Amino acid sequence: DTAVSQTPKYLVTQMGNDKSIKCEQNLGHDTMYWYKQDSKKFLKIMFSYNNKELIINETVPNRFSPKSPDKAHLNLHINSLELGDSAVYFCASSQGLGPGQGVGSGNTIYFGEGSWLTVV
Amino acid sequence: QKEVEQNSGPLSVPEGAIASLNCTYSDRGSQSFFWYRQYSGKSPELIMFIYSNGDKEDGRFTAQLNKASQYVSLLIRDSQPSDSATYLCAVSRDDKIIFGKGTRLHILP
C-alpha cells in the first residue's frame, strides 16, 4: 500500500505540450511538496502546500501550476513544456507545517517514486 | 555560499570498512538534519535524522552533528555492496528543508 503515489511514472512528450502529474498520499499528512531533480541529481523544492494552501513557492516559471483539491492530493500541471523541463519530479509529504516543525521529532518528508519527464 | 554542501564523490570504500560522508551547512538557525539514501532510479529514503550535538547511532549507521562547526556526518560501519548509493544530506528550518547535491558512495566488493 504505497504511502505517496504519483502518476505517471514515465512521460515522454513534445515541446510545447501541456502535461499533468498527479500525486496522492495516504499518510494523513498535512503538507505536500513538489521537488525537481535535474540531471545532476540536485533535488530542489518547487512548491509546498499545507492543508490545500500554498506555503512555499520557489522561483519556478509560471508555466508550472500546482493544484491541491484536498490535503491528500497535490497535482502539478506544466504548460508549454520546454526541453529544460526534462527531469525527475518527486512528490512528497510531511506532517504538520513541514520538516522544521517539532524540532527533535525528526519530522521529515516522505517521497513518492518519482515521475520521469522527458521533453523531446 | 551554497546552503548545504557535500562532496559529490564518488567515494570508494572497500567492503567491510567504514564509510564516512560529510556535509556542511550555512544557516546557523538550522534545526534538524537528515540523511537520505537514493539508489539509482529510485526516490530518496530517510536513513537517519539528528538535532542535538553529538552522535546518534542506529544499527550500522551513526550520524554526527557539530552545530558550532556547522557540520554533520554519516558513518556507515561494515560497509556492504548494498550501501552503494547516493547519500543526500538535508537541513531544515521552519517549514523548509534544503538538500545537498549528494555524495555517491561505491562499496568495492
Interface residues (C-beta under 8 A of the other chain):
Chain A: T31 K40 K41 F42 L43 K44 I45 S48 N50 I55 I56 F90 L97 G98 P99 G100 Q101 V103 G104 G106 N107 T108 I109 Y110 F111 G112 E113 G114
Chain B: Q31 S32 F34 Q38 K42 S43 P44 E45 L46 F49 Y51 S52 T86 L88 A90 S92 R93 D94 D95 K96 I97 I98 F99 K101 G102
